[in-house]
Amino acid sequence: MRRIWIAAALLTLPWTVGGCAEMFEPQMPSIETYLPAQARHPVRQGLPRSEDSAGPASRATAGPLSLAGCVRIALADNPMAQASREGVAAAQEAVGEAWSGYYPQVGLAAAYRRWESHAFLPSGLGGAMSTPPDTVGPTNDWSGGLVASLTLFDSGRRRAQILAAKARLGASQEELAALEQDIALTVHQAFYGLLSAEDALRVAKENLTRAEDHLRLAKERKEAGTAVQADVLRAQVEAADRRLAIVRIEHLVRTARGNLNTAMGLPAEMPVEVQAGEPKVRAVDEAQLAAAFDQSVHLRPELKAALNRIAGARSDVAAAKSDFGPKVKGEARYGWRDADFWPEDEDWSVGVAVELPLFTGFSRTHRLNRASRELSKEEAQARNLVLVVRQEVWTTHSRVKEAYEALEAATVLVADARESMRLTRQRYEAGTNTITDLLDAQTALARAEGVQVEARWNYLVSKAAFDRASGALSSTAGGT
């Protein structure tokens, strides 16, 4: 009969678990939870700005943003920065967890068991009148009470674990600093990209104004009989081409604004306005390069994080070595124990336990070797990281130097092109130059102004990258 009940239970168990399958399915969150505030509650047309939404949206639309303001918003609202800060908080909790090894462990324990055991009693113990029983039980065993333990000595394992946790906390903090510098650099690039696009739009509108002025001049000369219809048509084509250029550049402005919003952790469609002062352009020399080399290896948070990881790996080696030493633990127990459901007999114990593993299947040796290899790996990665950082400083310094020289050359190019444009226009008005000469001069000026716009903002982007490589970007986050 007992076998029948066991077989029935085994047959019904899969059906029971299958009927509760939904209990073992993860509860997927809704993507709506992670959408930006404006995406969850779109701005309604006609509402005052103060009623749109609060938080980063209101900060971004309150007025024109400077570079420093964009960086502050990015560091506060960028999801990657928030994730990294949570990682730092988790590392802080790991330090507290490591300290728990120095505190006593106290808990409640309750148990029930029913047992029967063979009694190994000497023959003749019951005398001539009786035979001693050969079993004890069956009987109930109820117990409950407080259990406490305290590690007194563990060959340095707890200390090593605390040092490793603190080192990992330091690494997390430096990784957060590195991420914040990366975010700041991305904001710099997006901010300058937007200003460059707006500057290019301004230049394109100026070129359209010149093209329309030349079209007007060609029409006046045709009416005066000093030009032909072909001159007017060529001027019209040039003006239409300038209008098309404005359309393309306006698209670049919208795209650049979306890139800046994304860098700040805001929805791409949010309207923002930016402002910047006159760009500060300075020449760079080899003395700055030498100083940047020394500064980068001492300030770059990536290298500080690598040093913390090395310190953590060394603590892991010390923790692995502690497994070869003895462990001493104090234990105490106080409660009640009886054969009844509510035990009444007092039951307590106090003692000290010493543990010294002699053979564990070589697990301790493999653990120590693994920790030592991890330490060697971290040290090798740190040496490689130093080379990578110095290479970044070298490359970004070269780009800043190139961008500065390109900007100087572009400034001269624009000045020459404007003078050429002025002279060519005067000669066309006087009838000594053709419309081809005038439009060629206009095209050359437009090209020169475009080169100057690109060179100016390329210099600022390159300078920001150089500051990031040398570890000084955070101190110049608001520079323009």
N, C-alpha and C positions, 0 to 999 in steps of 0.2 A: 504493500500500500504506500509506504514511504517513497519507493521508487516512482510510483505513478504520480505522486504530488510533485516530485522534483522534475520529472519530465514535462508535466503540464506547466510548471513555472518557467522552465527554459523555453518552451514554445511560445508562451504569452509575452515574454520579456521583449523580443524584437517588436511585436505589435504595440506594446506600451511605449517603447522609446520612439517608434515611428509616429505614433499619434501625437507625441510631444515634440516633433521635429522643429516646430517653429520656435521652441525655447532655445534652440542651438543655432539660430540664424542671427547674424549681427544686425543691429539696428542702424541702418544707414542714415546719416544726417541729411537734411535737405540742403541743396546748394544755395537756396535763398538765404540761408544763415550767413554765408560768406560773401555775398554780393556787397559792393559798396553801398553806402546809405542812399545815394542818389539813384542807383539802379533799383533798389528795393522800393523807393518812394520817388518816382520821377517828379521833377519840378513842374508844377502846373503853370500854364501860361497866365500872365496877368497878376501873379502874386508878387508882393514886395519881396525884395531880396532877403529881408530879415525873416520871412516866413518859409523860405525854401527848406533849409536844413541847418543843423548845427554841426559843430565839430570841424574837421578839416575843410569842408566845403566853404563854410563861412569865413574861415581864415584865408582861404585861397582867393575868394571873390571880394574880400573887404576892400581891396585897393591894389595898386601896382606892387608887385613883389620884387624885392631886391634879391641878389644872389644869396645873401646870408639868410633871408627869409625862406627862400626855397629849400636851402639846406636844412634849416630847422624843421620845416614841415616834413621833409623826407625822413629825417632821423626819428621824428615822433610818430609818423603814420605809415612808413614803409613796412609791409608785412614781414619782409626778411629781417629787418632790424628787430621787430617785435619777437619773432621766432628766436633770434639769437639771444635776446634778453631773457626769454624763458629758459633757454639753455643754461645761462649763467645762474638763474635762480635754482634750477635743478642741481647744478654743481654745488651750490651752497648747501642745499639739503643733503647732498651726499657727504659733505664734511660733517654735518650734524649726525648723520647716520654712522659715520666712522667713530665719532666720539662716544656713541652708545655702548661700545665695548668696555668702557671703563665704569659703567654703571651696573648695579645689580639687576638681574632679571627676575622679576616676581610675577607669579601667575597663580590662577586657580586650577586645581586638577580634581576631577571626579571620575570614578571608574566603577564598573560593575563586571563581575565575572562569576560563573558557576563552575566549580571544578571538583574533580575527584582524582585522587592520586594513590598509587601503591605505597603502602607503609612497610618500610623495611625495619621490622622489629625483631630483636633476638628471640629465639625459641625459648620457651620456659618463662618468659617475662610475666605471663598471666598466672603462673602457679599451677597447681594440680587441678584447681577447680574450673579453670577456663582457658580457652585458647585465644591469644591476641588476634584482633582483626588484621587482615592483610590489606585493607584499603582504608583511606580516609575520605569521607564525603559520600555522596555528593553534597556540596554545601554552597550557599551563596556568599559572595564576598563584595560588600559595599564599602567604598572608601571615598574620602573627599577632604580637601584642605588646601593650604597655601604651600607653594613650592618656590624656593628662591635659590639663586646661584650667583656666584661672583667669581670672575676669572681673576686670580691673584698674580699669575705669572704666565706669559705665553711666548717667551723668548723674543720679545720685541715685535710681534706681529701687529698688535693694535697700533702702536706708534707708527709703524711703516704704513699701515692703511690710512691713518690720518694724514701723514705727509703726502701720500699719493693723492688723496682726495683734494687736499689744498693745492697741490700742483696742477691737478686737472681743473680746479676752479680758476687758477691763474691763467691757464691756457684758454679756458672759455672766455674770460674777460678780455684777453688780448685778441682772440678771434672776433669778439664783438667789436673791439676797436678797429680791427682790420676791415670788417664788414662796413662799419660806419664810414671809414675813409673811402671804400669802394663806392658806397652810395653817394657820398659827397662828390666824388669824381664823376660819377654818372650824372649827377645834377649839374655839375659844372659843364659837362659836355652838352647836355640837353639845353641848358640855359643859354650857352653861347651859340648853340645851333639855332635856337629860336631867334636870338638877336641877329645872327647872321642872315637868317631868312628874311626878317623884317628889314634889315639894312639893304639886302638885295632887292626887296620889293620897293623900297624908297628909290634906289638907283634906277630900277626899271621904270618907275613912274616919271623920274626925271628924263630918262631917255625917250619916253613917250612924248613928254612935253617938247623936247627938242625936235623929235620927228614931226610932230604936228606944226611946230614953228617953221621947219624946213618945207613942209607941204604948203603952208600959207605963203612962204616966200616964193616957192616955185609957181604957185597960182598967180601971184602978183606979177612975176616976171613974164608969165605967159600972156597975161592980159596986157602987159606993156609991150608985148611983141619981141621980148629978148630971150624967150625960152619956148620950147616946143611941148606938145602934149605928152611926149614920152617922159620928160622930166617930171611932170605932174604925176604920171602913173607910177614912176619909180618911187617918188616920195610917198604916194599912197600905200604902195606895197610895204615900204619901210615902216610906216605908221601902223599898218595892220599887224606886221610882225612884232612890233613892240607891244601891242595890245595882247597878242597871244602869249608873249613872254610874261606879262603880268598875270595872266590866268594860270600859267604853270607855277609861277613863284607863289601865288596865293595858296595853291595846293601845298607847296612846301611849307608855308607858314602854318597851315592847319596841322600838317603832319608833325612839324617840330613842336607845336604846342601840345599835341597829344603825347609826344615822347617825354616832354618835361612833366606833364601830369603823371604819367606812369612812373617816372623816376621818383616823384614825390609820394607815390603811393595813393594817388587820386585817380578817379575815373578819367579816361582820355577825353571824354566829351565835355568836361567841366570848363567853363570859360575862365581864363586867367589872363592877367596882364602883368607884364614884367617891365622893370626899368633898370637901367644901369648907367653909371657915371662914365666919364671919359676913360677909356682903357689906358692902363699904365703899361707902357712898353719900355723895357729896359734890355740892354745888351747883356749877354752872358759870356763869361770867360772861363778859362781853365781853373782859376782859383775857386770858383763856385763849384766846379766839378769835383775837385779834391775835397772840399768841405762836405759836399753831398755824399761822397763815398763814406766818409767817417760818420756822418750824421745818420745815414740810412741804417747801418748795422747796429746802431744804438737806439734808434727810435722806431724802426719798423715793427709794428705789433706782430707781424707774422714771425719774426725772429724771436721776439719775446715769448710768443706762444710755443715755439719750438724748444726754447730753453725750459719752459715749464713742463713740456712733455718729457724732456730728458730727465728732469728731476722726478717726475712721476714714475718713469720707468726704473730709475734707480731705487725708489721706494718699493716698487714691485719686486725687485731682486731681493731686497732686504726681507720682505714678507715671505718670499719663497724660501729663503735661508732659515727663517724662523721655524719652518715645518720640521726641521731636523732636531730641534730642541724640545725639551719637556714642556708640558703645560700643567699648571696647578690651578685647581678650581675648588672653591668652597661651596658646599651644598647644604641646604637646610630644608626640612619639611615638617609641617605641623598640621594635624587634622584629626579625623576620626575614622575608625574602621570597625566594621561589625558584620554579622551575618544578616542583620535586619536592614530594611530600606532606609531608616533613619539611624545611622550608626551612632553608638554612644561611647565606645571605647576610644580613649585618647591614643593617638598614634603620632610620634614625632621622631625625628632623627637629625643629627648634625654631624658633619664630617668634612674631610678634605680628600680630594681625589687627585692623583698624579698620573699623567698619561705621557708615555714616551713610545711612539711607534717605532718598531724595529724593522718591519718590512711591509711595504705598501705596494708591491708590484712595480717598483721603480717610478711611481707617479711623482714623488717629491723631486727626484733627480730630473725627470723630464720637465717638471714645472719650473725648476730653477734654470735649466738650460733655455727654456722658452723665454723666460723673463730676461735672461742675459742677451738673447738674440734680439728681443724687442728693443732693449736698450741700445744695442749696436745699430739697429735700424734707425732709431730716432736720431742718434748722433750723426749717422751718414746723411740722413735727410736734412739735418741742420747745416752741415757743411755744403750740401748742394744748394740749399736755400740762400746761403750767403752769396754764392756765385750768381744765382738768379737775380737777387736783389741788386748786386753791383752791375749786372748786365742791364737791368731795367734803368738804373741811374744813367749809365753810359748812353743807352739808346735815346731816352727821353731828353737828355741834355743835348744830344746831337740834333734832335728834332726841334728843340727850342731855338737853337742857334740857326738852323736852316730857316725856320719860320720867321725869325727876326730879320735875317738878311733878305728873305723874300718880301717882307713887308716894306723894308727900306727901298728895295728896287721897285716895288709896286707904287710907292708914293711918288718916286721920280717919274715913273711911267705915266701916272695919271696927270701930273703937272705938265709933262711934255704933250700928252694927248689933248689936254684942254687948250693949251696954247696953239697947237696945230689946228684944233677945231675952230678957235677964234679967228685965226688968220684965213683959213679956208672959207669960212662963212663970209668974211669981209670981201675976199676976192670973188666969191660967187655973186654977192650982191653987186659988185662992180663989173661983173661979166667977164672976168679973166679966168675963172675956173668953171668946170662943168658940174652938173649934178652928181656925176660919178665921184668926182673928187670930194664933194661935200658929204655924200653918204658914206664913202670910205673913211673919212675923218670921223664921222659920227660913230661908225661901227668900231673903229679903233678906240675911241674914247669909252664906248660902252664896255668893250672887252677889258680895257685897263681898269675901269671902275669895278667891274666884277672881280678881277684879280685882286684888287686892293681889299675889297670886302672879304673875300675868302682868306687872304693872307692875314688880315687883322684878327679875325676870329680864330684862325688856325693857330696863331701865336698864343692866344689866351688858352685855348684847349691844350696846346703842347706845354705851356707853363704849368697848368693845373696837373697834367700827367707827371711832369718833373717834380712838382711838390709832393705828389702822392708817392713817387718812387723814393724820394729822399725822406719820407716820413713827416713832412711839414705841412701837409694839406690841411689838417684840422686847425692849425693856427692861422691859416689864410683862407678859411672857408668863406669869409665875406668879401674877399678881395675881388676887384674887377679890373 
